[in-house]
Each structure stands twice: as structure tokens, then as C-alpha cells.
Amino acid sequence: MAHRKVRRDLTRAFAWLTRRLRRPHGRVRTVGGGRIIADGLEHGFWKDFYHNAMTASWPAFFGVIAAAFMALNLVFASLYALGEAPIADARSGSFYDLFFFSVETSSTVGYGDMHPQTFYGHAVATVEGFIAVVLIALMTGLTFTRFSRPRARLIFARNPVVADHDGTPTLIFRLANARSAFISEATAKLWMLGATVSKEGRRFVGFQPLRLAKSENPALALSWTLFHPIEADSPLYGVAMDELVVSEINFVLVITGYDDTSGQTIHARNTFAARDLRPGHEFVDIHSLDENGMRRINYARIHDTRPVRQSAPVASS
């Protein structure tokens, strides 16, 4: 009776989980400061398994692995329970013994106190061993891939500023390299995401490139300040600042470079909403010299800005 109840509960649990994974529903995506609900997509965990495994947080990743390990052993313990005394030295009617024998088999530990003693027991153990080897290889590969992915540790100032620079109104971004390693041949690209209306009156949302005054950095080690002059060739030219900050425009800043430590090309991207802009502000300088003449950089103030002082230049990079 206990075995039948366990099998019935497992069947119901898997049926509920299958319905949840196959059910179409809207997915919330964040673009800049806005949230967009994407409808009409059938979300399935297995439809994009690799992407889900790579983007999940570490607690969620290991939580799913632990849950899959437990589920695998519960299923095979239930299969062992269907046989007539398939496992030697397992107590009669003890689901716990069958479960822990499954754990020993799937993890290839094999303590030796319990072993298959019937053809049915050997057959189920063979299937479990094959599935366990495949899953262990899969989980090992995913874990290694997550650890070995090259990632940049760049800190982007939360609020871009708009201030005069070299006598021209300029959109200014700041970022810093949080590692003590160089990013060689770093390249920055800035894009504006916003809606446009065609001559036929159709509304389109698309990207427009924004020119940066200095878009390349031979060795990004500390911080980097990027300037977009708002001149006649800029899509922002002639746009009032009070209208810009309440618009739905987003700015996408992409950094690409060669990481000297890993020997691989790395990418970093950050999106800013128009309401994040601070017109009439400048960045607080995060570089200083101490009493011993040592140059210091204060990463804690990377986000700090202040109203522009007429006699003070924009903080250097």
C-alpha cells in the first residue's frame, strides 16, 4: 500500500510539473528602466535548456541539480519497489533502503552492503547506471562552462550626465574596471533605442548609433569616461532636456575588449533609461593622490555626480 501511494503521488507531481512547464504565459523582460511583458511564446524549460542553465543564478542552478538528483533516485526506488525482493539485504517493504541503494548506484559509490539479486533488479540498476552517467557528464559540462565563461567586471555609473565639454553640450558616461587586470584594445559603442515615425505614419522602435568622441582604449585598467557630443549629427540635437528625461528612450552602451588574464575576448553591456540622465551635472572625480604621492581610485564614488560648477571642468577619466 505504501509503495502504491508513493507511486501515485509521484505521478501526480510529474503531471503537474509537466503542465506548468508547457503552459504558455507572458514573460517579463526588463529593457532599460522599463518592463515589457512578452506574450504569445510557449515557455518550456527544455526548449531552451542550455540558455536557462547558463543564465540561472548559482543557488538556482545547484538547487535544480539537487532536485533532479532526488527525483531520479525517487523514481528508481519506486521502480525497484515494483519487483519481488530485487535488492539483497534490503529490508522487506523499506522504501528507504531502496532509495539509498538507488543513491549508491547513481553516484557510483556502491558500498557493497546491498546489491541486485534478481534479473529485474539487475535490469533496473543497468538502466539507472546508464542514465546517471549521462546526467553526471551533462552536469559536469554545464558547471565547467559556467565557471570558464569569460566575463568582464565593469562598473557602470548609474546616471549618465549632460554637461558642456570643450564648449559643446555632451552626453557623458563613466565606467570602471573592477579587476586588477588590463582589458586591451577596449572598444565602446553607444546606441539609442527609441521610437520613430515613418513618412507613412508608421511607428517603429529601433536603434540609432551615437558617435563617441573617443571610442577606443588601448589598455582599460582603471576608469573610462565616454563622451557623445550633442552636435548637428546627433539624434539628440535640438531635443529639449526636459522632454528627453521623460521620454521612453533608452541608451545601450557596449564594451568589447581582450582580457589579458583569460586570453579571451569579453563583452559587457549596460542599458540606461532616459530618466536616468542628470542634465547640468558632472561626475565627481574618483582619482586622487595620497600624502605619499600614490594614485588612488575610489570605486565607491563611481556613481556620484554634482551640479556643474561654472569654473570647474568635467572630471577626467
Secondary structure, DSSP 8 states (H G I E B T S, - for coil): -HHHHHHHHHHHHHHHHHHHHH----EEEEETTEEEEE-S----GGGGHHHHHHHS-HHHHHHHHHHHHHHHHHHHHHHHHHSSS-EET--TT-HHHHHHHHHHHHTT---SSSEE-SHHHHHHHHHHHHHHHHHHHHHHHHHHHHHHS----EEE-SS-EEEEETTEEEEEEEEEE-SSS-EEEEEEEEEEEEEEE-TTS-EEEEEEEE--SS-EEEEESSEEEEEEE--TTSTTTT--HHHHTTS--EEEEEEEEEETTTTEEEEEEEEEEGGG-EETEEE---EEE-TTS-EEE-GGGTT-EEE--TTS-----
